Amino acid sequence: MSRTVTVGLDGSPESRAAAEWAAREALLRALPLKIVHVWEPVPEYTAHLLHGSDTDQHWIEQMTCESAEGLRLGHPGLEVISEQLTGGTVVDILCEAAGFAELLALGSRGFGGIGGFMFGSVSLSVVARAERPVVLVRAEEQAADERKMDPTGVPSASAPFRPVVLGLDTDAPDDTLLEFAFDAAARREASLRVVHAWPEPPTSFYRFSGDAELYDSLERQQAAALTEVLRPWRQKFPGVEVIEARSVSE
């Protein structure tokens, strides 16, 4: 089965922004875009507070179809698939959908009600449980937000991409995360900024003599560890410019 870039849509501004981001990502990866809406029927005694039990399904179908058609028109050449899912909790269903996807995009927050991502709790739960990459997108996120300013200082969707930023723990590097970050930078022809921080040494609390030497030694050790972790990925993605950012955390 061919993988897709999948997006969860609930009609909220955040999920609509996620759909736009997912469409651009699908084109970058030359993959179809799948829009999924999780149907979560509400009890009859509360249905009148939302859209009404007779119109819920119609509203969902119309919203999903309109979104799919808008994405096709806005992104020529993009294959868009839409699907309504049910049969469990929203989190369970989205995690299952993520398992068949190259990545899953969700709104960072959403509304409650039918299939809603209640105040971000669904999104955060999916992030914690999904075995595939999950991207959270804020409302009103636009294509130009990922790009540098054009030569005149104006945001532009045709300008080069900003750097991809990766937070890295050299004590427990995750190959899946490293590959995702390098791949994302390569696809965007962007640089990769790798941020690594380590704890302040215990002696700094007392400001013992020799702290400067300890700091220098620790910084050299951390720099060497970072270089070693990144070495095979630099070889695998030779076209990606890597910028190392190291600092002591308090």
N, C-alpha and C positions, 0 to 999 in steps of 0.2 A: 504493500500500500504506500502510495506517495505521501510524503509528509506535507504539511501545510503550515503557514503562519496562521494561527488561530486567535480570534479576539472574542471576548465575552461582551455582549451588547445588552444593556438594560434600558437604553433610552436616555440615560443621564448625560450631561455635558462631558463628564470624565470618560464615559465609555465611548462616546462619539469621537472624542479626541484620540482615544486608544485605537479606534477603528481606522482613523486616518493615518496614525503612526504605523499600524500594522500593514496597511496597504503599501506604504512606501517601503517598509521592510521586506514585504513579499516580493516586490519588484527587484529590490537589491539582491535577493536570494533566488530569484527566478522560480518562485514557488506560488501555488495558488493561495488565495486568502479564504479562510473559512470563518464565517460569522456564526457564532452560536448564541442562542438565547435559551436560558434555562427557565422552563415553565414551572412555576411553583404556585399552584392554585391556592386561593385564600378561602377561609371559611365563609359560608354564605352570609353569616350575620355581620361580616365586616366588608363584604364585597361592595356595598353601596358607598363606602367611604373612599373607594378608589375609583375605578372606571365603571363598576357595575358588572355583575357576573355575566350578563349577556354580551358585553362588549370587550371584555378582557382579551379573549382570543383574537378577535378582529383587530384590536389595537396592536397587539404583538405582531401579528402577521403583516400588517400594513407598515409598522415601524421597521421591521426587519427587511421587507422587500424594498422600501424606499431607501434605506441605508445601503443595501447591496447595489441598487441601481445607481445611486449617487457615487459610490466608490468606483464602479465600472466607468462611468462618464468622466470622473476626475482623474482616473489613472488608466489611460488607454493601454490595452494589451494585458491587463490584469484579469486573471480568472478568479471570479468571486463565487463562492459556494455559501449558502445559508442553511442553517439547520436549527430546529427547535428540539431541545432535549428535556427529558423528564425522567422520573423514576428514582429519585433520591434527593439528598440535600444539594443545595447549590454548590457547596464546597466539594462534595464528593464527585459531582458530575463534571465540574470544571477541572478537577485534578485528573479525572479519567480522560477528558478531552485533551488535556495537556500532554498526556502520555503518547498520543498519536501525532503530536505537533512538533515542528522544529522549535517553536517557542510559542508562548501564550501571552497575549497582551490584555491587560485589564485596566479599567479606570482606577485611579488611586483612591477615589471615594465614589459613592453613588447613593441613590435614594433607597428608602425601604419600600415595602409593598411587593407587588408581584415580581418575583425574580430579581429584586433589587439587591445591590451590594451594600448592605446596611452599614453606613458610616465607615466604609473601608474594612469592616471586620471580615467580610468574605475574601476580599483581595489579600489581606494579610494572612489569613488562614491558608489560602491557596499557595502563597509564597512559601509558607512554612512546610507544606506537605508535598507539593508537586515535585516530580522527579525530572522535569524539563525546565529550561529557563523561563522565568516569568518576568515580564516587563510591566511596571506600573506607570501610567501616563496621567499627567495632570490635565484638568480642564483647560481649554483654550491653548493647548500646546500646538504649535504650528511648525511647518517644515523649516521655516527660516530660523527657528530656535536652535536647531542642530548645526547651523552654519555660522561661519565667521561673517563679519560685516563685509560688504562689497567695498571697492576702492574709494567710494564716496562716503563711506561710513553709514550706509543704509542696510538694514537687514534684508537678506536676499536668499531665496531658495535655490539659487544657482551658484552661490559662492561655495568655496571649499568647506568641508565639514570641520567642526571643532574637534579637538582631541577626544578620544575615548578614554575614560578614567577608570582605572582598576585599583581597588584597595586590596593589598596582598599581605598575607601572613606567611612569612618565610618559614615559620616553624611547622605549619600545616598547609602547604600550598595545595590547591585543588586544581587538578588538571582540566576538569570540565570548565571551570571558571576561566582559567588561563586561555584555553582554546577559544572560548566564546569571545573573550575580550580581544584577542589577537585577530580572530576572524572578523569581528565587527569593524575593527580598525582597517583591516586589509580591504574589506568590501567598500568602505567609505574613502579609501585612499587618505586616511587620516593618521595622525600620530597617536601613539598610545602612551598615556601618562600613568605610570605605576607609582602609587602612593604606598609607602611602607613606614610605619611608626613602631617604636618599641618603648617599653616602660622606662621611666627615669630610674637610674640606679638607686638602691636603698641608701647608699652613703650620702647622696645629695641632700637628704633631709637634714643631716648633721653638718654638711659642708666641711667634711674632713679635708685635710691637705691631701693633694694627689687626685682630687676630683677631675682636674683638667686632663691628666694622663688617662684616667679611667674612661672619661668621655671619649677621648681620641681612640683608645683601644676598642671600646664598644662600637663606635661608629665604623671603624675599619672592619670589624667582624660582621656587622650588619650589612655593610656595603658588599662584602665578599659573598655573604649568604644570598643577598638579592641577585647579584650577578650570576651566581651558580643556578638559582632557580630559573632565571630568565634565559639562560644560555640555550637550551634545546628549543625554546619557542622562538628565539631570534633566528635560529637556524631554519626552523620550519617556515617562518614568515619573514624572509630576508628583506622584503620591501617595506616592512612596517618600521617607522622611526619610533624608538622607545625612549621615553624621557623618564628618568628615575628621580623620584622625590622622596627623600628620607628625612625623618625628624624624630625627636624624642617626645613621647606623650607623657602628660602629667597625670 
